[in-house]
Amino acid sequence: MGVFVFLPLVLPLTAWPIARLAEHHLHPRAATLLLTAVAAVLALCSALCLALLVVVGTAQLPGNPLPDGWSDPEVREAVPYDEIAGKAAIPALIAVIASCARAAWQHHRVCLRAEQALKGLPATPVVVLPDEAPYAYALPGRRGTGRIVATTGMLGALSAPERRALFAHERAHLTGRHHRFLLAVQLAARANPFLWPLRTAVTYTAERWADEEAAARVGSRRTVARAVVRAALVSRGAPIATLAGFAAAVGPVPRRVAALLGPAPAARLWPPAFTAVGLAAWAAAAGTAVSALSSANSAVTLFFILHAATPL
């Protein structure tokens, strides 16, 4: 395997430029899809190589249940610094699994609590809660049964056109299933901290995607911009990052408003090659491809080495 087993652990660094540039130079929909795909592949490759290192490290521990041949020198030679890297990978993989499980459980628990809180209310696409605390968010559901939740405090702070913009924004979150992208990049960032910039970027581009959908539905970019500003002044945000909220008092609201006050972004899936964002996109694609090839090479190589070292 050699150094190839370590490459997927650091190759997420190649996605940092596109994480920043995609926010400003790509259509939000294209940016969300691209960054989520890159983050997911890089995270899976990183986790796979970490698991391979764990196998080598676990085979060195006394009393382990693995075959004795897996701790032979021929196996350990496949990994540089096998003793240190293998044993260090064990707590690292445990931490990754625990962190991802905690994030997934937290997301599920919040959605479950939100659904339970809405029991007894009419099963309508829009639920208005009698609460003076101003917030609104899209609550995903099974088989397209997601609902928009808004409080009287939030609706009272907006004018009629701004309320239409809010509902259009949240409906875009449900239609585009943005919660899946947000959860995917959150899990990817938990799997490899180098992917955290992609999580931050997707959190922003998902909101921008919903902004553009709302502007197209309402027919006025300025109305959506005013609604975002007004909601941000009073909002306390969504209950959790994996639930898409309309606006929060902190975060990239000024950038969203500036984008809405400008022209609509060009609807292209891939940027021109000879531009900064184009080069960054190709660098991220190359890093993702190298990561996938490195992890596949490491997995196949270790499989044959362990197969040869295992007595019949």
Beta strands, then each sheet from edge to edge (+ up, - down):
strand 1: 126-129
strand 2: 136-139
strand 3: 147-151
sheet 1: 1+ 3+ 2-
end
